Structures are given as structure tokens and as C-alpha cells.
């Protein structure tokens, strides 16, 4: 009977958390952005282009194995939905819809909106997992988590913004320990979903699931049959990963490693110190000492900071007791913090510690170069667990009052950022390639060859900055090719698969294949006698940003002049 009486409170808390996420999501995102038909999707910039490129290629392509393989994207090496952060889970769903109905549904705006709802729901579940059933606690936890810096800053990284998966893993950890049984089916579902969302999130979630099993074993609550089922669960997830295309980690591991370890790290000053300092001091503290530590920006917020101080100040011995009781979880947070800070540990602008690592360790670390992201579970633990403690220790009135004050502080601090992001979702980038003319050219050809390709220097070579008009122009061209279903050798991916040495061979004898539209970098053309000769032939047109060639047309002098003037030939 007691469990039944609690059930409505549990459901109410989860609903309250989801509603908080929904309301904040509607405030942060423009409706045209959510439905994927307008606003920023009209002509997006930066990473949004990469997501759309992979998604467009995927839904138009035939079914393949591995499931997310895209040989047309970045040919001849090919690419994958997995390595463009193009949300494999929703890409698969929308491809099924497209194949059955012919309807094209842009999933990215919907997904970002859903992450707000799920973020609120799972934040409420975290506080419930440690024994707090208050609806006020659920709603307050949702508010703190949905406007947290870790989550809000990730709107531009669609898949990576699904932090609800981290909260789900945390809730599953504590509920399993309190129930003294592993939740194997739910853990399997969590791992499978996360694998089809983002590799970084999967790495973190996998660690949480693994340490849950370790903690249950230490409590002597993990039976042999449970261990066997967990092994089957891991095997099933590994099988899913191989089917999806993650087998490249084994067949071509060097392509999965990338530079940036030690640069895209966490700065110790950013977790608890507000960006504007505190109480009129520490305003000028450096938060990014490597030009990459924005990846570890995880300030928990003024409201969460208040609750943390109250919890630690009210019962420090109890806090110490919880750390000892949940020592496996605490050790995981420490390990995440060490990895997030990397081997060059900064506090503000001061390098506190620097140490060398063996080459084998660096090779492993380079699979996840943006180590700063691993501070997110720490940030969420410090945001949600102190409030849960206060609701367990204090009378209901006092806990609710403290939570409301914290939410008020958190929301007032986050409001400008929410308004700014809503403005961003309404903006579209200018047309940098004359899309109507370029679409005509793409439609008249079977594929695109850019030289140099994106990964081999791009149209402006070493002068390309990120973000800039130069980079977005190339991305716009890639998106145009994807929408037209035309294979291209040039694509922006999170992992470099391009063989630039093989690509460079073409420059020695630049013959034009029938049906191929060639887009050449002007500086590369000027530096190459063979390309300069090609550019001066009747098969090429000189634009301000590229030299475009084709064997199927030879523009007249008047056409070339009209192109240079910015009008359509």
C-alpha cells in the first residue's frame, strides 16, 4: 500500500519536470526552428550544415551495411552518419519515413526541442532516484538542469546536446543501488539509444553503467545470473555498434584518432565560478587558457551553487558519509574530472600541473580529444544532488523555499542566454555561393570534385578560419550537393578519413571527367601551372571564390563576365 501511495507523487514529479523543460524549450527555440522548415534551417551555418549534409545523403541513399555508411559523402573514401554527428537514431527513423511515404522531415529542430523536455524529466528522475518524491523537488531540479551552462551551450551540437542520457544513467545508478538489483533491460536500452546518438555521451554512459555493476557487486547484490545477463547486454550493444559502422575503430583505428588532447579541456575555474566573477571579485579570471577550453565550460549556475553551499554547510558529515557510501560513484566523478582537465591542468590562467603521458595512453586519449566534455556528469551531480539532500534533511517548507530561491537565481542568470538562443534560431546565413545558379550546375552533373577538398585545406587553404564566410561557403556548397543527391569528395566530418596524398595526384594531370563539376580553390590554381592552364581554358569559369570547371560546357566571354559580376549566366 505504501508503494502504491507513492506512485502518483512519482508520476507527478516526472510530469512536472517534463513540463518545465517544455516551457523553457518553447521560450528558447523559435517554432520555425523546431519544425525544421524555417529560421536557422533556411540557410544554416557551421556545424548545422554538417548535420544536414549527412542526413540528406542518408535519406536519399539506398539501404547499406553498415547501416550508416555513406560512400557518396566524401568519396572515394566515403563517410558515415556516425562521424558527422547527424543523429543516427533520427536519421534512421526519418529515412524509413522517406522510403515509405516520400516525406522529408528535418529531425534536428524537433530533437533539440525534445532534449529540453527530456532534460527536465530526467533531472526530476535523478532526485527521485535518491529517495525524494516531492513534486516541488522534481520541478526545481528540472529548472536547474534545463538552464545549466553544460546543456544550454550545446544547442549547436544537436546530438551532443542530449544530456538527458547522462541524467538517465545517473538516475539508473542510484535507483539500482537503492533497489539492490541491476536494471539490465533498461540499461541495455539506455546504452543502445546513446550509441545511436553520440559517441562522447556513449562513453560517459557506458562508464556509469559499468560502475553501477561494480557498486552492486561490492554490495554483494550482483548475482551470477545478473552478471551473465549484463555480459549479454554488452554483447548486444557491441553488435549494434558493428552494424551501425563503429567497426572502423578496429579496422582503421588511426582514422578515429584526432589532435586536440590537452587543448579542448576543462579549466578548473569554470565549474563553480560565475563568468562575471563573484561578489565583485574574480571578474577577470581567465576561463579559456588554451583557446579550446570552451568545451569544458560547465558552470553549474548561481542557484545550484547556493544549494551546494547550503548542503555542505548544513551537514558536512552527512555529505562525507554519502561520499563514502557511494564511493564508486564518487571515484568515477574524480576520474572524469582528471580526464576532463587532461595532462595540462589550468585554474584560470595558471598552469597548475603539466605531466607527460606514454604514447600508448595519448593514442587512447586522442579518440576523445575534447576531454573537457567529461566534466558534465560532475556538473550535474553538483547541481542536482545537493538539492535532493536538502529535501531529505529539511522540513518541506524550508526545502521548497530554498529551491524556489535557487530556481529564481538560476533563471535570472540564464534568461539573457535563453533570449539570445531564441534570436539565433530565427537567423539564417547569407547566400555565399549563389544557390540558384549552383543548383542548376549541380543538377546538370552527376558528381562534384572540389580541389583541395575540405580536409585537405579547402578552397582558401591555410587562410580558412572557423567560423567565417570562407568556411560556411564550403559548407553551403556541400549542403547543396547533398540536397541534389550528388556525390562530393569534399565534406566536413568530425574524423578525418581523406587521403590527401592520393587526392593531390590529380593536380599533376587535371583531366575533366564527363558529368563531374569541378570546384577549384583560386590560390591553389594560381600556384599550379597545370591548374592555371585548365582555368584559362574554355571549360572553366572564374568566380570570386572559386574556379568552376566542367567538360560539358564552355562558357563564352560574355557568360564569364556575367558570372564575375555576380549575375546568373
C-alpha positions in Angstrom: 0.0 0.0 0.0 2.8 2.4 0.8 4.4 1.9 -2.6 1.0 2.5 -4.3 0.5 5.7 -2.4 3.9 6.9 -3.6 3.2 6.2 -7.2 1.1 9.3 -8.0 3.8 11.5 -6.5 6.5 9.9 -8.7 4.5 10.4 -11.8 3.6 13.9 -10.9 7.2 14.8 -10.3 8.3 13.4 -13.6 5.4 15.2 -15.4 6.3 18.5 -13.6 10.0 18.1 -14.7 8.9 17.4 -18.3 6.6 20.4 -18.3 9.3 22.7 -17.1 11.6 21.5 -19.9 8.8 22.0 -22.4 8.0 25.6 -21.3 11.7 26.6 -21.3 12.2 24.9 -24.7 9.4 27.0 -26.2 11.0 30.1 -24.8 14.5 29.2 -26.1 13.6 27.9 -29.6 11.6 29.6 -32.4 8.7 27.5 -33.7 10.0 27.6 -37.3 13.3 26.2 -36.0 11.6 23.4 -34.1 9.6 22.2 -37.1 12.7 22.4 -39.3 11.2 24.4 -42.1 12.5 28.0 -41.4 14.6 30.2 -39.3 18.1 28.9 -39.0 17.4 25.9 -41.2 16.8 28.2 -44.2 20.5 28.7 -44.6 22.4 27.4 -41.6 26.0 28.0 -40.6 28.8 26.0 -39.1 28.0 22.5 -37.7 24.4 22.6 -38.7 25.5 22.3 -42.3 27.4 19.1 -41.5 24.4 17.5 -39.9 22.2 18.4 -42.8 24.7 17.1 -45.3 25.0 13.7 -43.8 21.2 13.5 -43.2 20.4 14.5 -46.8 22.8 11.9 -48.2 21.5 9.3 -45.9 17.7 9.5 -46.6 18.3 9.7 -50.4 20.7 6.8 -50.4 19.8 3.1 -50.7 20.0 0.8 -47.7 23.5 -0.4 -46.9 25.6 -2.3 -44.4 27.0 -1.0 -42.2 23.7 0.8 -41.7 25.0 4.4 -41.6 27.7 4.1 -44.3 27.7 6.9 -46.9 30.1 6.1 -49.8 28.9 9.1 -51.8 29.8 11.6 -49.0 33.5 12.3 -49.2 34.2 9.8 -52.0 36.3 7.9 -52.8 37.0 7.2 -49.1 33.3 7.7 -48.1 31.8 8.8 -44.9 29.2 7.9 -42.3 26.3 9.5 -40.4 28.2 8.5 -37.2 31.1 10.8 -37.8 29.0 13.9 -38.8 27.0 13.9 -35.5 24.0 13.7 -37.7 21.9 11.9 -35.0 21.9 8.3 -36.4 18.8 7.5 -34.3 16.6 10.1 -36.0 18.3 9.8 -39.4 17.3 6.1 -39.4 13.7 7.0 -38.4 13.3 9.7 -41.0 14.8 7.5 -43.7 12.2 4.9 -43.1 9.5 7.6 -43.3 11.0 8.9 -46.5 11.3 5.5 -48.1 7.7 4.6 -47.3 5.9 8.0 -47.8 8.3 10.2 -49.7 8.0 12.8 -47.0 11.2 14.7 -46.0 11.2 15.5 -42.3 14.1 17.5 -40.8 14.5 15.9 -37.4 17.1 18.2 -35.9 14.9 21.1 -34.6 12.4 18.6 -33.2 15.2 16.7 -31.5 16.7 19.8 -29.9 13.2 20.7 -28.5 12.7 17.2 -27.2 16.0 17.3 -25.4 14.6 20.2 -23.3 11.6 18.1 -22.3 13.8 15.0 -21.6 16.3 17.1 -19.7 13.6 18.2 -17.3 12.1 14.8 -17.0 15.4 13.0 -16.3 16.5 15.7 -13.8 13.3 15.1 -11.9 14.1 11.3 -12.0 17.6 11.8 -10.6 16.2 13.4 -7.4 13.6 10.7 -7.2 16.3 8.0 -7.6 17.8 9.1 -4.2 14.5 8.9 -2.4 13.0 12.4 -2.9 9.3 12.2 -4.0 8.4 15.9 -3.8 6.8 17.4 -6.9 8.5 20.7 -6.0 11.8 18.9 -6.0 11.2 17.5 -9.4 10.2 20.8 -10.9 13.1 22.6 -9.3 15.6 20.0 -10.4 14.3 20.4 -14.0 14.6 24.1 -13.9 18.2 24.0 -12.6 19.2 21.4 -15.2 17.5 22.8 -18.3 19.1 26.2 -18.0 22.5 24.9 -16.9 25.5 26.0 -18.9 26.5 22.5 -19.8 23.2 21.9 -21.5 22.3 25.3 -23.0 25.7 25.9 -24.6 25.3 22.7 -26.7 22.3 23.8 -28.8 24.6 24.0 -31.8 25.7 20.4 -31.3 22.4 18.7 -31.9 23.3 15.1 -30.9 25.7 16.2 -28.1 23.0 18.3 -26.5 21.2 15.1 -25.4 22.4 15.4 -21.8 19.2 13.7 -20.7 21.0 10.4 -21.4 23.6 11.3 -18.7 20.9 12.1 -16.3 19.1 8.9 -17.1 22.3 7.0 -16.4 22.7 8.7 -13.0 19.1 8.0 -12.1 19.5 4.4 -13.1 22.7 4.1 -11.0 21.1 5.3 -7.7 17.8 3.5 -8.3 19.7 0.2 -8.9 21.7 0.6 -5.7 18.6 1.5 -3.6 16.7 -1.4 -5.1 19.7 -3.7 -4.7 19.2 -5.1 -8.2 20.6 -4.2 -11.7 18.1 -3.0 -14.2 19.5 -4.9 -17.1 16.8 -4.3 -19.7 16.7 -0.6 -19.0 20.5 -0.4 -19.0 20.6 -2.1 -22.4 18.0 0.3 -23.9 20.0 3.2 -22.5 23.2 2.0 -24.0 21.6 1.2 -27.4 19.9 4.6 -27.6 23.1 6.5 -26.6 25.2 4.6 -29.1 22.9 5.9 -31.8 23.0 9.4 -30.6 26.7 10.4 -29.9 29.9 8.6 -29.1 31.0 11.0 -26.4 27.8 10.5 -24.5 28.0 6.8 -25.0 31.5 6.7 -23.4 30.2 8.5 -20.3 27.0 6.5 -20.1 28.9 3.2 -20.5 31.2 4.1 -17.6 28.2 4.9 -15.4 26.5 1.6 -16.3 29.8 -0.2 -15.6 30.4 1.3 -12.2 26.8 0.6 -11.3 27.6 -3.1 -11.7 30.8 -2.7 -9.7 28.9 -1.0 -6.9 26.3 -3.7 -6.8 29.0 -6.3 -6.7 30.7 -4.5 -3.8 27.3 -4.5 -2.0 27.0 -8.3 -2.8 23.8 -7.6 -4.7 25.1 -8.7 -8.1 24.2 -12.4 -8.7 26.0 -14.6 -11.2 22.9 -14.6 -13.4 22.9 -10.8 -13.4 26.5 -10.8 -14.4 25.6 -13.2 -17.3 22.7 -11.0 -18.5 24.9 -7.9 -18.3 27.5 -9.6 -20.5 24.8 -10.5 -23.0 23.7 -6.9 -22.9 27.1 -5.6 -23.6 27.5 -8.1 -26.5 24.2 -7.0 -28.0 25.3 -3.3 -27.8 28.7 -4.2 -29.4 26.8 -6.0 -32.2 24.6 -2.9 -32.7 27.8 -0.8 -32.9 29.3 -3.0 -35.5 26.1 -3.0 -37.6 26.0 0.8 -37.3 29.5 1.2 -38.5 31.7 1.7 -35.4 33.8 -1.3 -36.6 36.0 1.3 -38.2 37.5 1.7 -34.7 39.0 -1.8 -35.2 39.6 -1.8 -39.0 41.1 1.7 -39.3 41.8 2.9 -35.7 44.2 5.7 -36.8 41.3 7.5 -38.6 39.4 7.7 -35.4 42.1 9.5 -33.5 42.5 13.2 -33.9 44.5 16.1 -32.4 43.4 18.3 -29.6 44.0 16.3 -26.4 45.1 18.9 -23.8 43.6 21.8 -25.7 39.9 21.0 -25.6 40.0 20.5 -21.8 38.3 21.7 -18.6 39.6 24.8 -16.8 39.1 24.2 -13.0 37.9 27.8 -12.6 34.8 27.3 -14.7 32.8 24.8 -12.7 31.9 27.0 -9.6 33.0 30.5 -10.6 30.4 32.6 -12.4 31.6 34.1 -15.7 31.3 37.6 -14.2 33.0 36.7 -11.0 31.5 36.6 -7.6 30.6 39.4 -5.2 32.5 41.9 -7.2 35.7 40.0 -7.2 37.4 37.5 -9.6 35.7 39.2 -12.5 38.7 38.9 -14.8 39.6 35.3 -14.2 40.6 33.5 -17.4 38.2 30.7 -18.4 39.9 29.5 -21.5 43.7 29.3 -21.4 44.1 27.1 -24.5 41.6 28.5 -27.0 39.7 25.2 -26.6 38.5 25.1 -23.0 35.1 26.3 -24.0 34.5 22.5 -24.4 34.8 22.2 -20.6 32.7 25.2 -19.7 30.3 23.7 -17.2 29.4 26.5 -14.7 26.6 25.0 -12.6 24.7 28.3 -12.1 24.2 30.6 -9.1 21.1 28.8 -7.9 22.8 25.4 -7.9 25.8 27.0 -6.2 23.6 28.3 -3.4 22.1 24.8 -2.8 25.6 23.3 -2.8 26.8 25.7 -0.2 23.7 25.2 1.9 24.0 21.4 1.8 27.7 21.3 2.6 27.4 23.9 5.3 24.3 22.3 6.9 25.6 18.8 7.3 29.2 18.3 6.2 29.5 15.0 8.0 26.4 13.7 6.2 28.0 14.7 2.9 31.1 12.9 3.8 29.0 9.9 4.7 27.3 9.9 1.3 30.7 10.1 -0.5 31.8 7.0 1.5 28.6 5.2 0.9 28.6 5.9 -2.8 32.4 5.7 -3.1 32.3 4.0 -6.6 30.2 6.8 -8.0 32.4 9.4 -6.3 35.6 7.8 -7.6 34.1 7.9 -11.1 33.4 11.7 -10.8 37.0 12.2 -9.7 38.3 10.2 -12.6 36.1 12.1 -15.0 37.5 15.4 -13.6 41.1 14.3 -14.0 40.4 13.2 -17.6 38.5 16.4 -18.4 41.4 18.5 -17.1 43.8 16.5 -19.3 47.5 16.4 -18.6 47.8 20.2 -18.6 45.7 21.4 -15.7 44.7 25.0 -15.7 43.0 27.1 -13.0 42.1 30.3 -14.6 45.2 31.5 -16.5 47.6 29.5 -14.3 49.0 26.2 -15.4 48.9 24.2 -12.1 50.2 20.8 -13.3 51.7 19.5 -16.5 52.9 16.0 -17.0 53.8 13.7 -19.9 51.9 10.6 -20.8 53.1 7.5 -22.6 52.5 7.3 -26.3 50.0 4.5 -25.9 48.0 6.5 -23.4 48.0 9.5 -25.7 46.7 7.3 -28.5 43.8 6.2 -26.4 43.1 9.7 -25.2 43.0 11.0 -28.7 39.9 9.1 -29.5 38.0 11.6 -27.4 40.1 14.8 -27.9 37.5 17.1 -26.3 38.2 15.8 -22.8 36.5 18.9 -21.2 33.1 17.4 -22.0 33.7 14.7 -19.4 33.1 17.3 -16.7 29.4 17.2 -17.4 28.5 14.3 -15.1 30.3 16.1 -12.3 28.4 19.4 -13.0 25.1 17.6 -13.0 25.9 15.8 -9.7 26.8 19.1 -8.1 23.7 20.7 -9.5 21.0 18.1 -8.5 22.3 16.0 -5.6 22.6 18.9 -3.1 19.0 19.9 -3.6 17.9 16.3 -3.1 19.9 16.3 0.2 18.1 19.4 1.4 14.7 17.9 0.6 15.6 14.9 2.6 17.0 16.8 5.6 14.9 19.9 5.9 11.2 20.3 6.7 9.2 20.6 3.5 8.6 24.3 3.8 12.3 25.1 4.2 13.4 22.9 1.3 10.8 24.3 -1.0 11.7 27.9 -0.1 15.4 27.2 -0.7 14.6 25.5 -4.0 12.4 28.4 -5.2 15.1 31.0 -4.3 17.7 28.8 -6.2 15.5 28.5 -9.2 14.9 32.2 -9.3 18.6 32.9 -9.2 19.3 30.3 -11.8 16.6 31.6 -14.2 17.5 35.2 -13.8 21.1 34.4 -14.6 20.2 32.2 -17.6 17.5 34.4 -19.1 19.8 36.5 -21.4 21.3 33.3 -22.8 17.8 31.9 -23.4 16.7 35.0 -25.3 20.0 35.1 -27.3 19.5 31.5 -28.4 15.9 32.2 -29.5 17.3 35.0 -31.6 19.9 32.6 -33.1 17.2 30.1 -34.1 15.5 32.8 -36.2 18.6 33.8 -38.1 19.8 32.4 -41.4 23.2 32.8 -43.0 23.6 34.9 -46.3 23.8 33.1 -49.6 27.5 32.8 -50.3 27.5 30.7 -53.5 24.5 32.0 -55.5 22.4 28.9 -54.7 20.0 29.1 -57.7 22.9 29.1 -60.2 24.8 26.5 -58.3 21.8 24.2 -58.1 21.4 24.4 -61.9 25.1 23.4 -62.3 24.7 20.6 -59.8 21.6 19.3 -61.5 23.4 19.1 -64.8 26.2 16.9 -63.4 26.4 13.6 -61.7 29.0 14.4 -59.0 31.2 17.2 -57.5 35.0 17.3 -57.2 36.5 20.1 -55.0 40.2 20.7 -55.0 41.6 20.9 -52.5 38.8 19.2 -50.5 37.7 20.4 -47.1 40.0 18.1 -45.1 43.0 18.8 -47.4 42.9 22.6 -47.0 39.8 23.7 -48.7 39.2 26.5 -51.2 41.3 29.1 -49.3 43.9 26.7 -47.8 45.6 27.7 -44.6 43.8 31.0 -44.6 40.4 29.4 -43.8 39.2 30.4 -40.4 36.4 28.9 -38.3 33.8 30.2 -38.3 33.9 32.5 -41.2 32.3 33.2 -44.6 35.1 31.1 -46.2 34.2 28.0 -44.1 30.5 28.5 -44.4 30.7 28.9 -48.2 32.3 25.5 -48.5 29.7 24.0 -46.1 26.9 25.6 -48.2 28.3 24.0 -51.3 28.4 20.6 -49.5 24.8 21.0 -48.4 23.8 21.9 -52.0 25.4 18.8 -53.3 23.8 16.6 -50.6 20.3 18.1 -51.3 20.8 17.4 -55.0 22.0 13.9 -54.2 25.3 14.5 -56.0 28.4 12.7 -54.5 31.1 15.0 -53.4 34.7 14.3 -52.5 34.7 17.3 -50.0 32.9 17.0 -46.7 33.4 18.3 -43.2 33.5 15.4 -40.7 34.5 15.0 -37.1 37.0 12.4 -38.0 39.4 12.8 -41.0 39.1 9.9 -43.4 40.5 11.7 -46.5 43.7 10.5 -48.2 45.1 13.9 -49.2 48.2 12.5 -50.9 46.1 10.4 -53.2 43.9 13.5 -53.9 46.9 15.6 -54.8 47.9 13.3 -57.6 45.0 14.7 -59.8 46.7 18.1 -59.9 49.6 16.7 -61.9 47.3 15.9 -64.8 43.9 17.6 -64.2 41.7 15.9 -66.7 37.9 16.6 -66.6 35.7 13.6 -66.3 32.3 13.7 -68.0 29.5 14.5 -65.7 31.7 16.0 -63.0 31.5 19.6 -61.7 35.0 20.7 -60.6 35.3 23.5 -58.0 38.9 24.7 -57.5 40.5 26.9 -54.9 41.8 30.2 -56.6 45.0 30.3 -54.6 45.7 26.6 -55.5 45.1 27.4 -59.2 47.4 30.4 -59.1 50.2 28.3 -57.6 49.9 25.4 -60.1 50.9 25.7 -63.8 48.7 22.8 -64.7 45.6 24.2 -62.9 46.3 27.7 -64.3 46.3 26.3 -67.8 43.0 24.5 -67.1 41.4 27.6 -65.6 42.3 29.6 -68.7 40.6 27.1 -71.0 37.1 27.4 -72.2 35.9 24.7 -69.7 36.2 26.9 -66.6 34.5 30.0 -65.1 36.3 32.2 -62.6 34.2 33.2 -59.7 35.3 35.4 -56.9 35.7 32.5 -54.5 36.4 29.5 -56.9 37.2 28.4 -60.4 34.4 26.1 -61.6 35.1 23.7 -64.5 33.2 21.1 -66.5 33.8 19.2 -69.7 30.2 19.5 -70.7 30.1 23.3 -71.1 32.4 26.0 -72.4 31.2 29.4 -71.3 31.5 32.3 -73.7 33.4 35.5 -72.8 30.1 37.3 -72.0 29.0 34.5 -69.7 32.2 34.7 -67.8 31.8 38.4 -67.4 28.2 38.0 -66.1 29.4 35.4 -63.6 32.1 37.7 -62.3 29.6 40.5 -62.0 27.5 38.3 -59.7 24.6 37.6 -62.1 23.5 34.3 -63.5 24.8 33.3 -67.0 
